[in-house]
Amino acid sequence: LCDDNTLKVWDTTTNDLYTEIEFGNEFTATAMLHPSTYLNKILVSSTQGTMQIWNIRSNKMVYQFRYMGSAITCLVQSPVVDVVAVGLLDGTVILYNIRADEKIDSVRQDDRVTAITFRTDGEHMMATGNMHGDVALWDLSERRLAHIMKNAHDGYITSLTFLNNQPILTTGGTDNAVKQWIFEKHNSVPFPFKARSGHHAPPSKIRYFGRAILSAGRDHSLRCFSTILDTQNFEFSQGHLTKKAKERGVRTEDLKLPQIVDFDINMAKVKQWDNVITCHANDNAARTWTSKNKRLGSHVLISTDKSAVKSTCISTCGNFGYLGCASGRIDMYNVQSGIHRKTFDGPDGHKKAITGLTTDNINRYLITASVDKTIKIWDIKTAKVIHTIDLESPVVAIRYHMDNDLLAVACDDLGIRVVDLETHKVIREFWGHRNRITDFVFSPDSRWIVSASLDGTVRTWDLPTGSMIDIFRVEDIVTCLAFSPEGDFLATAHVDNNGIFLWANRTQYSNISLRHITDDDEAQLLDLPSMQGDQNESDVEEDDEEVDIKREESLDTVEQLAEQMITMSMEPRAKWQNLLHLDTIKLRNKPKEAPKLPEKAPFFLPTLPGAKAQFNLEPMDVDKDKQDEQTKTKQLSLNQLNTETEYSKLLRSGHESSNYDAFVNYAKTLSPAAIDVELRSFTIDSELTVLNYFLEAIVYMLKSRKNFELAQAWLSVFLAIHGDLIITSTSIDIHEKIKTILSIQNTEFGRLSEQIHYSLCLIDFARRT
């Protein structure tokens, strides 16, 4: 059914329009139903209180029913053929026989009927829903009202369904919740069974903590959403509100706390006491919550001057909570006891409302921002201002990155400024948004700042280069952002959307070439992520192929950029890491029980030699020539044990040509276990020839500065295996090679350490000037 009062039928096999039925002005369609066993027939209801049966094959009306007494709101097929339930605007539910065109029975509830369903497990029961969130249960065998589920949902009921042949009722409502209710035998009163719910108003603030997202919504609720498992989602309890709402005859939402405007969470003391603080719209009190017990905490923190609390934060240690007030004062409370500790104000304090506050990573300083165009740094111990940073515009919000002591500040002039709290200077300014900034966030590595604005764009700013590197638009304005701790996902909340959307960070999974983007570049309009994804399976496979091609192209790089540079092998880390811990891996993978011996065969069945038990089914009389041939084969196999392996051959060849590239390339193809076997299988003679060859190869790798980490790993395992033999050896050559390797190691480490310290000093000088 469409808004233009038409009914369209689609062929699901070809996705083509099959037929279209247009209704006149005297018939405004409201609901439709395909009656059971009625081939190619559709039953349609109207606001005029009448129903029509249409044949979709011939596109003709078959029959029109008489007036039902009120506008029809819903149609449902009953378990009995030819009988349908008709829900009316005045609250009446009619059981109607459409074949005989006669009314069978009717019941009446409060207000309009929004949903109907029938129980199919042998009990004669019908459930109906209304606009107030109530569900009425009707006993059809006795034709009476059995029970009313008051306030089953905070909003009107949108759908009711009894699971087929099960005593389970599934309900859905406008409160963005799906609930299941279970009936016990011979009991018409159901009990809550399962539930899934979310915000039924858009989120106002979201923040990651671990693998979960903490979200405050305009529906006066605080919720936790797991990004791994939906069953771990929950709403923080605000007390027994459902019971109180029933006693007072009001909605549950009317008893909830005011809308949350800001919150902070800290996991340092989550097992000891409350670890979440929230402040609410036009409220002079902040509340504590516990994420461990998933409920409202035990303390109410009231501002000392009774002004509204605008922002809040928890100290890094989790012991103290700070409240930023509309008057410009900051109150400090002990989170465990709820006792007021001190106030940050005075002549040097803020004169207007606080818009953001945070503490440093060692709880030495408190950083606050206000609409009075200043950022102040307070000494927490003395509660005095030690530095003030003046800005050109009122501050809207701040974000602090604890690892590098950077503070991002969004201002009313549509700019984002980055302040180095060590030097107290603005080191970056980002301009480009054309409307008020709604939210912004640091990436976990502090390399990016992602910001959203009322202009509908989401922009990514690169701090090292000071430029914009990504921009896209969405139709629904982004109101809040959150980056996952690993940096793989960006969570967004949008205007008029109750959900939280996750965007994948492509740089985590593929090589992306980042470039400077100017304001003249057009921002791409993107659709919001969906549960099923935006592309079908074939498109995903094509994308995977393109990514693989790009990865192959990216591997075609120069082997070494410069001879003076220490270059790694580009091999997976497991290639050398597992080699160093091979003994531990073998010990971990050792079977708990000894392998069982194969069952012995009967004495009259001879077995063949080998690890696997096999019976010798050949005649007992074996030719003598055959026995001699087997003996020769065994002798040949024993002689083959003395042959030189490919690993040793390449070592000897590299010694003769003074070029070990072929040996290194071959060794890179071996697994860690194979390399360990090769090193242990060296043929030891009086001159330690093969050991000398291997040390020459290590010297060659270190001098060329290529495959540096492989050389370190191979040398470490080699010395662990043959170190005692080298120490006791009287060979001068092998001791000289060990000294050469030690000299090269010290030289390269000293050179690299000098360059690192030079870079650190240069960066520190640039920050301080």
matplotlib code that plots the C-alpha trace (Angstrom):
import matplotlib.pyplot as plt

x = [0.0, 1.3, 0.7, -0.9, -3.8, -2.5, -1.7, 1.3, 2.1, 5.7, 7.1, 9.7, 11.5, 12.1, 11.7, 9.3, 6.0, 3.3, 0.2, -1.1, -4.5, -5.8, -8.5, -10.9, -11.5, -14.4, -12.1, -8.9, -6.9, -5.5, -4.5, -4.4, -4.4, -4.1, -6.8, -5.8, -6.7, -7.9, -5.8, -4.8, -7.1, -6.3, -8.6, -8.2, -9.7, -10.4, -10.9, -14.5, -15.1, -15.6, -13.6, -13.0, -11.7, -9.5, -8.2, -4.6, -4.4, -7.4, -7.0, -10.7, -12.7, -14.5, -16.7, -17.3, -18.4, -20.8, -19.9, -18.2, -19.2, -15.8, -12.6, -10.6, -7.1, -5.8, -6.6, -5.4, -6.1, -7.4, -6.5, -9.9, -10.2, -12.6, -12.5, -10.5, -10.1, -10.9, -9.6, -11.5, -10.6, -13.1, -11.4, -13.7, -12.3, -14.7, -14.4, -15.8, -16.6, -15.7, -17.1, -20.6, -20.3, -21.4, -20.2, -19.3, -18.4, -16.9, -14.9, -14.0, -10.9, -9.8, -8.8, -7.9, -6.8, -3.2, -2.3, -4.0, -2.7, -4.0, -2.5, -1.9, -0.8, -4.3, -5.4, -8.2, -6.7, -6.5, -4.2, -4.9, -2.8, -3.7, -2.0, -1.1, 1.2, -1.3, -2.0, -5.4, -5.7, -9.1, -10.3, -12.3, -13.8, -15.4, -15.8, -14.3, -11.3, -8.6, -5.9, -4.6, -0.8, -0.6, 2.4, 3.9, 5.6, 6.3, 4.3, 1.7, 1.9, 3.0, 3.0, 1.8, 2.7, 2.2, 5.0, 3.6, 2.5, 4.3, 3.0, 5.2, 3.9, 6.2, 5.4, 6.9, 6.3, 7.3, 9.7, 12.1, 11.8, 10.9, 9.8, 8.8, 6.3, 5.8, 2.6, 2.5, 0.0, -3.5, -2.4, -3.5, -1.0, 2.3, 5.8, 8.6, 10.9, 13.3, 13.8, 15.8, 15.6, 17.4, 16.8, 13.4, 14.8, 18.1, 21.3, 22.7, 26.2, 28.1, 31.5, 33.5, 34.8, 36.5, 34.4, 31.2, 29.6, 28.0, 25.1, 22.9, 19.6, 16.9, 14.6, 16.1, 18.0, 21.6, 22.4, 25.4, 25.7, 28.2, 29.8, 30.5, 27.3, 23.8, 22.8, 25.3, 23.3, 21.6, 19.9, 21.2, 18.4, 16.9, 15.0, 11.6, 10.0, 7.6, 6.0, 5.8, 4.3, 1.5, 0.8, 0.6, -1.1, 1.6, 4.2, 7.5, 9.3, 7.7, 9.5, 13.0, 15.7, 16.0, 17.8, 21.6, 23.7, 27.1, 28.7, 32.1, 33.2, 36.3, 37.2, 40.0, 37.7, 34.9, 35.0, 35.2, 32.5, 30.5, 32.4, 30.0, 28.9, 26.1, 24.8, 21.3, 19.4, 18.6, 19.5, 21.9, 22.7, 24.9, 24.3, 26.7, 26.2, 27.8, 28.5, 29.4, 25.8, 24.2, 22.2, 22.0, 24.5, 24.1, 25.2, 23.7, 26.3, 24.7, 26.6, 27.5, 26.0, 22.8, 23.5, 22.9, 25.7, 26.8, 29.7, 31.5, 34.6, 36.2, 39.8, 42.3, 42.5, 38.7, 38.6, 37.2, 34.5, 34.4, 31.3, 31.4, 28.6, 26.7, 28.1, 31.7, 32.5, 33.9, 33.1, 35.2, 33.6, 34.9, 33.1, 33.3, 31.7, 29.9, 31.6, 32.4, 36.2, 36.9, 35.8, 37.7, 36.8, 38.0, 39.0, 41.1, 38.4, 35.9, 33.2, 30.7, 29.4, 31.9, 31.7, 34.4, 36.8, 39.4, 42.3, 45.8, 47.1, 48.7, 46.0, 48.2, 46.3, 42.6, 41.9, 38.7, 37.1, 34.3, 32.3, 34.3, 36.9, 39.5, 41.1, 42.4, 44.9, 44.4, 46.6, 44.4, 46.2, 45.9, 42.8, 44.5, 44.9, 48.5, 47.9, 45.3, 45.1, 43.0, 41.2, 39.4, 36.0, 33.8, 34.7, 32.0, 33.7, 37.2, 38.8, 41.9, 44.4, 46.2, 49.2, 50.6, 49.2, 47.2, 43.9, 41.5, 39.2, 36.0, 34.9, 31.9, 33.9, 33.6, 37.3, 39.1, 42.3, 44.9, 46.7, 50.0, 49.5, 53.2, 54.0, 50.5, 50.5, 48.1, 50.0, 47.3, 44.1, 41.6, 39.1, 36.5, 33.2, 30.4, 28.1, 28.3, 30.5, 28.4, 31.1, 34.8, 37.1, 40.8, 41.9, 43.5, 47.0, 46.3, 47.2, 43.7, 40.8, 37.4, 34.8, 31.1, 29.1, 25.6, 26.7, 26.2, 29.9, 32.3, 35.9, 39.2, 42.1, 45.7, 47.7, 51.3, 50.6, 47.8, 45.6, 42.2, 42.6, 39.0, 35.5, 32.1, 28.5, 25.4, 21.8, 21.1, 23.4, 25.9, 25.3, 28.0, 31.1, 33.2, 36.4, 37.0, 40.2, 41.8, 40.9, 39.1, 35.6, 34.0, 30.6, 28.1, 24.7, 22.4, 19.5, 16.1, 17.8, 17.6, 20.5, 24.3, 26.1, 29.5, 32.0, 35.0, 38.4, 39.8, 43.4, 43.3, 42.7, 44.3, 46.9, 45.3, 47.2, 46.2, 46.4, 45.5, 41.9, 40.9, 37.5, 37.0, 36.8, 33.2, 32.2, 30.8, 27.3, 27.3, 24.4, 24.3, 25.5, 22.8, 22.5, 22.9, 25.5, 25.3, 26.4, 25.5, 27.9, 29.3, 30.1, 32.0, 34.0, 34.9, 36.1, 38.2, 39.8, 40.6, 42.1, 44.3, 45.5, 46.3, 48.2, 50.2, 51.0, 52.1, 54.6, 56.5, 58.7, 62.4, 64.3, 66.4, 65.9, 69.5, 72.6, 73.0, 69.5, 68.8, 66.1, 63.8, 62.8, 59.1, 58.4, 55.6, 56.6, 55.8, 58.7, 61.3, 59.2, 58.1, 61.7, 62.8, 60.1, 60.0, 60.8, 57.9, 55.5, 56.5, 56.1, 52.6, 51.6, 52.9, 50.0, 48.8, 48.6, 51.3, 50.3, 48.7, 50.4, 48.4, 46.6, 48.8, 47.7, 47.1, 50.2, 49.6, 49.4, 52.9, 53.2, 55.2, 57.8, 56.9, 55.3, 51.8, 50.6, 50.1, 49.6, 51.8, 49.3, 51.9, 52.9, 55.5, 57.8, 59.6, 62.3, 65.8, 66.5, 63.7, 65.1, 68.5, 66.9, 65.2, 68.5, 70.2, 67.4, 67.8, 71.6, 71.0, 68.5, 71.1, 73.7, 71.4, 71.4, 75.0, 74.0, 74.3, 71.0, 70.1, 70.6, 74.2, 74.9, 73.9, 76.1, 79.1, 78.2, 78.0, 81.4, 83.0, 81.4, 81.4, 77.7, 75.0, 71.9, 70.8, 71.2, 69.2, 66.4, 66.1, 66.1, 63.3, 61.1, 61.5, 59.3, 60.6, 60.6, 62.5, 65.2, 65.6, 66.0, 68.6, 70.6, 70.6, 71.6, 74.9, 77.7, 80.4, 84.0, 87.2, 87.4, 83.7, 83.5, 79.7, 79.5, 82.1, 80.1, 76.9, 78.7, 80.1, 76.5, 75.4, 78.3, 77.2, 73.6, 74.7, 77.1, 74.5, 72.0, 69.2, 66.9, 68.2, 65.7, 66.1, 69.8, 69.3, 66.8, 68.9, 72.0, 70.2, 69.0, 72.4, 74.3, 71.7, 72.4, 76.1, 77.3, 79.0, 80.8, 82.1, 83.4, 85.3, 86.7, 90.3, 89.6, 90.9, 88.7, 85.4, 86.4, 87.4, 84.0, 82.2, 84.3, 83.4, 79.7, 79.9, 81.8, 79.2, 76.3, 77.8, 78.5, 75.0, 73.3, 75.4, 74.6, 70.9, 70.7, 72.5, 69.9, 67.0, 68.3, 68.9, 65.3, 64.0, 66.0, 64.9, 61.2, 61.6, 63.3, 60.5, 57.8, 59.4, 60.1]
y = [0.0, 3.4, 6.9, 7.9, 5.4, 2.7, -0.9, -2.3, -5.9, -7.0, -10.2, -11.4, -13.6, -10.8, -7.8, -6.3, -4.5, -7.1, -5.0, -1.7, -1.0, 2.5, 3.3, 6.1, 9.1, 7.2, 4.4, 5.3, 2.1, 1.5, -2.2, -5.3, -9.0, -12.2, -14.5, -18.1, -20.4, -17.4, -17.7, -14.4, -12.5, -9.5, -8.1, -4.3, -2.1, 1.6, 4.6, 4.7, 1.4, -0.8, -3.7, -4.9, -8.1, -7.7, -10.3, -9.2, -11.5, -9.8, -6.5, -6.4, -5.9, -9.2, -8.0, -5.1, -5.6, -3.4, -0.7, -1.9, 1.0, 2.8, 3.3, 0.1, 0.2, -3.4, -6.8, -10.2, -13.8, -16.0, -19.7, -20.5, -20.3, -17.6, -15.8, -12.5, -10.1, -6.5, -3.8, -0.5, 3.1, 3.1, 0.1, -2.6, -5.9, -7.9, -11.5, -11.6, -14.4, -13.0, -16.0, -15.6, -11.9, -12.0, -10.9, -13.8, -11.9, -8.6, -7.3, -3.8, -2.2, 1.3, 3.4, 2.4, -1.1, -1.1, -4.8, -8.2, -11.8, -15.3, -18.1, -21.3, -23.8, -25.1, -22.3, -20.1, -16.7, -13.4, -10.5, -6.9, -3.7, 0.0, 3.4, 3.5, 0.5, -1.9, -5.4, -7.0, -10.8, -12.3, -15.8, -16.7, -19.9, -18.0, -14.7, -12.6, -10.4, -12.6, -10.0, -6.6, -6.1, -2.4, -0.4, -3.3, -0.7, 3.0, 4.0, 2.5, -1.1, -1.6, -5.3, -8.5, -12.1, -15.4, -17.8, -20.7, -23.5, -21.9, -20.1, -17.1, -13.6, -11.2, -7.5, -4.4, -0.7, 2.8, 2.7, 0.9, -2.4, -6.0, -8.1, -11.7, -12.9, -16.5, -18.2, -21.0, -23.8, -22.9, -19.4, -16.4, -14.0, -13.9, -13.3, -11.4, -13.8, -11.9, -8.3, -6.2, -2.5, 0.7, 4.5, 5.6, 9.2, 10.2, 9.9, 13.1, 11.9, 8.6, 7.5, 4.3, 2.3, -0.9, -2.8, -1.1, 2.3, 4.3, 6.4, 9.0, 9.7, 12.3, 9.6, 10.3, 7.0, 5.9, 2.8, 0.5, -1.1, -3.9, -3.9, -7.6, -9.3, -7.8, -9.8, -7.7, -4.5, -3.0, 0.1, 1.5, 1.1, 4.2, 2.2, 0.5, 3.0, 0.6, -0.2, 3.4, 4.4, 1.8, 3.0, 6.7, 6.0, 7.8, 6.7, 5.3, 8.0, 10.7, 9.4, 9.2, 11.7, 14.8, 14.4, 13.8, 16.6, 15.3, 12.3, 10.7, 7.2, 5.8, 2.1, 2.6, 1.9, 0.1, -2.8, -0.5, 2.2, 4.2, 5.0, 7.1, 10.7, 12.4, 15.9, 16.8, 19.5, 22.5, 20.6, 21.6, 18.0, 15.4, 11.7, 8.8, 5.4, 2.0, 0.1, -3.0, -3.3, -1.5, 0.9, 4.4, 5.0, 6.1, 9.7, 13.0, 15.7, 19.2, 22.3, 24.5, 27.7, 25.8, 26.7, 24.2, 21.7, 22.0, 19.5, 16.8, 14.6, 12.0, 12.1, 9.6, 7.7, 7.4, 8.9, 12.4, 13.9, 17.5, 19.5, 22.5, 24.9, 27.6, 30.2, 29.4, 27.5, 24.0, 21.7, 18.7, 15.7, 12.4, 9.7, 7.0, 9.0, 11.8, 14.4, 17.8, 18.4, 21.8, 24.6, 26.1, 29.8, 33.2, 36.3, 34.4, 31.9, 31.7, 34.4, 32.4, 28.9, 26.0, 24.1, 21.5, 20.2, 17.4, 16.3, 15.4, 11.8, 12.2, 14.2, 17.3, 19.8, 20.5, 22.0, 23.9, 25.9, 28.4, 30.7, 33.6, 32.8, 31.3, 28.0, 27.8, 25.3, 24.8, 23.2, 20.6, 20.6, 24.4, 25.0, 28.0, 29.1, 28.6, 29.6, 31.2, 30.7, 33.4, 32.6, 34.7, 33.0, 31.3, 27.7, 25.1, 21.9, 20.4, 17.0, 15.9, 13.3, 12.0, 10.3, 13.4, 16.2, 17.8, 19.6, 20.1, 23.1, 23.8, 27.5, 29.5, 30.9, 27.4, 26.6, 23.8, 24.7, 22.3, 23.5, 22.0, 22.0, 21.7, 25.0, 26.5, 27.5, 26.9, 24.7, 23.9, 25.6, 23.8, 25.8, 24.6, 23.9, 26.3, 25.8, 25.1, 22.1, 19.4, 17.1, 16.1, 13.4, 12.4, 9.2, 6.8, 7.5, 11.3, 11.6, 12.7, 14.8, 13.8, 16.5, 16.9, 20.0, 21.2, 21.7, 17.9, 17.1, 14.9, 16.0, 14.3, 16.6, 15.4, 16.9, 16.3, 18.1, 20.4, 19.7, 18.0, 14.5, 13.3, 14.7, 13.2, 14.3, 12.6, 13.6, 13.3, 15.7, 14.0, 15.0, 13.0, 11.0, 8.3, 6.5, 2.9, 2.3, 0.4, 3.0, 0.5, 1.9, 5.4, 5.5, 8.3, 9.4, 11.5, 13.8, 12.0, 8.6, 6.4, 4.1, 4.4, 3.8, 2.2, 3.2, 1.1, 2.8, 1.7, 2.5, -0.4, -3.0, -1.7, 0.8, 4.1, 7.1, 10.2, 13.6, 17.1, 18.1, 21.7, 23.3, 23.4, 19.6, 18.4, 16.2, 12.9, 12.1, 8.7, 6.6, 5.6, 2.0, -0.6, -4.0, -6.0, -3.7, -1.6, -4.1, -7.6, -10.6, -10.3, -6.6, -7.5, -10.2, -7.7, -5.2, -7.9, -8.7, -5.0, -4.8, -7.8, -6.2, -3.0, -5.0, -6.8, -3.5, -2.0, -4.9, -4.0, -1.5, -0.8, -3.5, -0.8, 2.9, 3.7, 1.7, 3.6, 2.6, -0.5, -2.4, -5.1, -8.1, -7.3, -10.9, -11.6, -11.1, -14.7, -15.8, -14.7, -14.3, -18.0, -19.1, -17.4, -19.1, -22.5, -24.5, -22.8, -23.5, -27.1, -27.5, -25.9, -28.1, -31.3, -33.8, -34.4, -38.2, -40.4, -41.7, -45.1, -48.1, -49.8, -53.0, -56.1, -58.4, -62.1, -64.2, -65.9, -62.6, -61.1, -57.3, -55.1, -52.8, -49.1, -46.5, -47.6, -51.1, -53.1, -56.8, -58.8, -60.7, -62.1, -65.8, -66.8, -68.1, -65.1, -65.3, -64.9, -62.4, -60.2, -60.2, -59.2, -56.4, -55.1, -55.3, -53.2, -50.6, -50.3, -49.8, -47.2, -45.3, -45.2, -43.9, -41.1, -39.7, -38.4, -36.3, -32.5, -30.5, -27.6, -25.2, -26.4, -26.4, -22.7, -21.9, -23.5, -21.9, -18.5, -18.9, -19.8, -16.8, -14.4, -13.7, -15.1, -13.6, -17.0, -18.5, -15.7, -15.9, -19.7, -19.4, -16.8, -19.4, -21.9, -22.1, -21.4, -25.1, -25.9, -23.3, -24.8, -28.3, -27.0, -25.3, -28.4, -30.6, -29.0, -31.5, -30.8, -31.4, -30.5, -27.1, -26.2, -25.5, -25.2, -23.0, -20.7, -20.5, -19.6, -16.8, -15.4, -15.3, -13.3, -10.9, -10.4, -9.7, -7.2, -5.3, -5.0, -3.8, -5.9, -8.4, -7.1, -8.6, -12.1, -11.9, -11.2, -14.0, -16.6, -15.6, -15.9, -19.4, -20.4, -19.3, -21.0, -24.3, -24.2, -21.6, -24.1, -25.7, -22.3, -21.4, -24.6, -24.5, -23.7, -22.4, -18.9, -18.2, -18.7, -16.5, -13.8, -14.0, -13.6, -10.5, -9.1, -9.6, -8.0, -5.0, -4.5, -4.8, -2.1, 0.2, -0.1, 0.3, 3.4, 4.9, 4.2, 5.4, 8.7, 9.4, 8.6, 10.9, 13.6, 13.4, 13.5, 16.6, 18.3, 17.6, 18.8, 22.0, 22.6, 22.1, 24.6, 27.4]
z = [0.0, -0.9, 0.3, -3.0, -2.2, -4.6, -4.2, -6.1, -6.6, -7.4, -8.9, -6.4, -9.0, -11.5, -9.2, -11.8, -11.1, -11.6, -11.3, -9.8, -8.3, -7.9, -5.3, -5.7, -3.3, -1.7, -0.6, 1.3, 2.0, 5.4, 5.6, 3.4, 3.9, 1.8, 3.2, 3.6, 0.7, -1.4, -4.6, -6.1, -3.7, -1.5, 1.2, 1.6, 4.4, 4.4, 6.7, 5.5, 7.4, 4.4, 2.9, -0.6, -2.1, -5.3, -7.7, -8.4, -11.5, -13.3, -11.5, -10.7, -7.5, -6.6, -3.6, -1.3, 2.3, 4.3, 6.8, 10.0, 12.2, 12.3, 10.4, 10.1, 11.4, 11.0, 9.5, 10.7, 9.6, 12.3, 12.7, 11.1, 7.3, 6.1, 9.5, 9.9, 12.8, 12.0, 14.3, 14.4, 15.3, 18.2, 19.9, 18.6, 17.3, 15.1, 14.1, 10.6, 8.2, 4.8, 2.9, 4.5, 4.9, 8.5, 11.9, 14.3, 17.5, 18.7, 21.7, 22.7, 24.3, 25.2, 22.3, 18.7, 17.8, 16.6, 16.4, 16.7, 16.9, 17.7, 19.8, 17.8, 20.4, 21.3, 23.5, 22.2, 22.9, 21.0, 21.9, 20.9, 21.3, 21.7, 21.5, 25.2, 25.2, 26.7, 25.5, 26.1, 26.2, 25.3, 26.1, 23.0, 24.3, 27.2, 25.3, 28.1, 28.8, 30.5, 31.3, 30.5, 30.3, 31.3, 30.0, 28.1, 26.0, 26.5, 23.4, 21.2, 20.2, 16.5, 16.2, 18.0, 17.1, 18.8, 17.8, 15.8, 18.2, 21.1, 24.2, 23.5, 22.5, 20.7, 21.0, 19.4, 20.1, 19.3, 22.2, 19.9, 21.8, 21.0, 23.9, 24.4, 27.0, 27.9, 29.2, 31.7, 31.3, 32.3, 33.1, 31.1, 32.8, 30.8, 32.2, 30.6, 28.7, 26.5, 25.3, 22.9, 23.1, 22.1, 22.3, 21.2, 20.7, 19.1, 21.2, 22.5, 23.3, 22.7, 23.9, 23.5, 26.5, 25.6, 23.0, 24.1, 23.5, 26.2, 24.9, 26.5, 24.6, 24.4, 25.8, 29.3, 29.3, 29.6, 27.6, 26.9, 23.4, 22.8, 19.3, 19.6, 20.9, 21.1, 24.1, 26.2, 25.5, 28.5, 29.9, 33.2, 35.7, 37.4, 40.0, 40.1, 37.7, 36.1, 39.4, 40.4, 37.0, 37.5, 41.0, 39.9, 36.5, 34.5, 31.8, 32.9, 30.9, 33.0, 36.1, 34.6, 35.2, 33.0, 29.7, 30.0, 28.4, 29.4, 31.1, 31.8, 32.5, 34.1, 34.5, 37.1, 40.1, 38.5, 41.0, 44.1, 43.6, 41.0, 37.8, 35.7, 36.3, 34.4, 34.3, 33.2, 31.3, 33.6, 36.7, 39.5, 40.4, 38.9, 39.4, 39.8, 38.1, 38.3, 35.0, 37.0, 38.5, 35.5, 37.7, 39.2, 41.9, 45.4, 45.3, 44.0, 43.6, 43.9, 42.8, 45.7, 44.2, 43.0, 39.4, 36.6, 35.9, 32.3, 32.1, 34.1, 34.2, 36.4, 37.4, 35.9, 39.2, 39.4, 42.9, 42.1, 40.0, 38.7, 37.9, 35.6, 36.4, 34.5, 36.9, 36.0, 39.2, 39.3, 42.2, 43.1, 44.8, 46.2, 44.0, 46.7, 49.5, 47.6, 49.8, 48.5, 48.6, 47.1, 44.7, 41.8, 41.5, 42.6, 40.8, 38.3, 37.6, 34.8, 34.6, 32.4, 31.9, 31.8, 28.5, 29.1, 31.7, 32.0, 34.1, 33.0, 33.2, 36.6, 38.3, 38.7, 36.6, 35.8, 32.4, 32.0, 29.1, 29.1, 26.9, 28.3, 25.5, 27.9, 28.8, 32.3, 33.8, 37.6, 40.1, 41.7, 45.0, 45.6, 43.5, 41.9, 38.3, 37.1, 33.4, 31.2, 27.4, 25.7, 22.5, 19.9, 20.3, 23.0, 23.5, 22.5, 23.6, 24.3, 23.8, 25.5, 24.3, 27.4, 25.7, 24.0, 26.2, 23.3, 23.8, 20.8, 21.2, 19.1, 19.1, 18.0, 15.0, 13.4, 13.9, 15.7, 17.5, 19.0, 22.1, 23.4, 27.1, 27.8, 26.0, 26.4, 22.7, 19.8, 17.4, 14.8, 13.5, 11.3, 9.2, 6.7, 8.5, 7.4, 10.4, 14.1, 15.0, 16.7, 17.8, 17.3, 18.5, 18.4, 16.7, 19.2, 17.9, 18.0, 14.4, 13.2, 14.4, 13.0, 13.3, 12.3, 11.7, 11.0, 7.4, 7.0, 6.5, 8.4, 8.0, 9.0, 9.8, 9.8, 12.7, 11.4, 8.1, 9.4, 6.4, 5.7, 4.3, 4.1, 3.8, 3.1, 3.5, 4.9, 4.6, 8.3, 10.3, 12.6, 16.2, 18.0, 17.2, 18.9, 17.8, 18.9, 21.1, 18.3, 15.7, 13.4, 13.8, 13.9, 15.6, 14.7, 15.9, 13.6, 13.8, 13.7, 13.9, 17.0, 16.1, 16.3, 13.1, 12.7, 9.9, 9.1, 9.0, 5.6, 6.5, 9.0, 6.3, 3.1, 1.8, 1.4, -0.2, 1.8, 0.2, 1.0, 0.3, -0.3, 0.3, -3.4, -3.6, -3.6, -0.6, -1.6, -0.4, 1.4, 2.7, 6.3, 7.1, 7.3, 9.0, 5.8, 4.2, 1.1, -1.5, -2.5, -2.2, -5.7, -5.2, -2.0, -3.9, -6.6, -3.9, -2.3, -5.7, -6.2, -2.7, -3.4, -6.7, -4.8, -2.2, -4.9, -6.5, -3.2, -2.7, -5.8, -4.0, -4.0, -2.0, -0.2, -0.4, 0.5, 1.4, 4.7, 5.8, 7.9, 6.0, 7.2, 5.2, 4.8, 6.0, 8.5, 12.1, 12.8, 10.6, 13.1, 16.3, 16.3, 15.6, 18.8, 20.9, 19.1, 22.2, 24.1, 21.2, 21.1, 24.8, 24.6, 21.7, 23.4, 23.7, 27.2, 26.8, 25.2, 21.7, 22.0, 20.3, 17.5, 18.5, 18.0, 15.2, 15.7, 15.9, 12.6, 10.6, 10.0, 9.8, 7.6, 9.1, 9.4, 11.6, 10.5, 11.3, 8.0, 7.6, 5.2, 3.0, 0.6, 0.7, 3.3, 0.6, -0.6, -3.2, -2.1, -4.8, -3.5, 0.0, -1.4, -3.3, -0.1, 1.8, -0.9, -0.8, 3.0, 2.6, -0.1, 2.2, 5.0, 2.6, 1.5, 5.1, 4.5, 1.5, 1.7, 2.1, -0.1, 2.8, 3.3, -0.5, -0.8, 2.2, 0.6, -2.8, -1.1, 0.5, -2.8, -4.6, -1.6, -2.3, 0.0, -1.7, -3.0, 0.5, 2.1, -0.5, 0.0, 3.8, 3.7, 2.1, 5.0, 8.0, 11.5, 12.3, 9.1, 9.8, 13.3, 11.9, 9.4, 12.1, 14.2, 11.3, 10.5, 9.8, 12.5, 11.6, 13.3, 11.5, 12.1, 8.3, 8.0, 11.2, 9.6, 6.4, 8.4, 10.4, 7.1, 5.8, 8.9, 8.4, 4.8, 5.8, 8.5, 6.2, 3.5, 6.1, 4.5, 6.2, 9.5, 11.8, 10.1, 10.7, 14.4, 14.8, 12.9, 14.8, 18.2, 17.5, 16.0, 19.1, 21.4, 19.6, 18.9, 21.4, 23.7, 20.8, 19.6, 23.0, 23.5, 19.9, 19.3, 15.8, 15.4, 12.3, 14.0, 17.0, 14.5, 12.8, 16.2, 17.0, 13.5, 14.1, 17.5, 16.1, 13.3, 15.9, 18.1, 15.1, 13.7, 17.0, 17.9, 14.5, 14.8, 18.4, 17.5, 14.7, 17.0, 19.8, 17.2, 15.9, 19.5, 20.3, 17.1, 17.9, 21.5, 20.2, 17.7, 20.4, 22.8, 20.3]

ax = plt.figure().add_subplot(projection="3d")
ax.plot(x, y, z, "-o")
ax.set_aspect("equal")
plt.show()
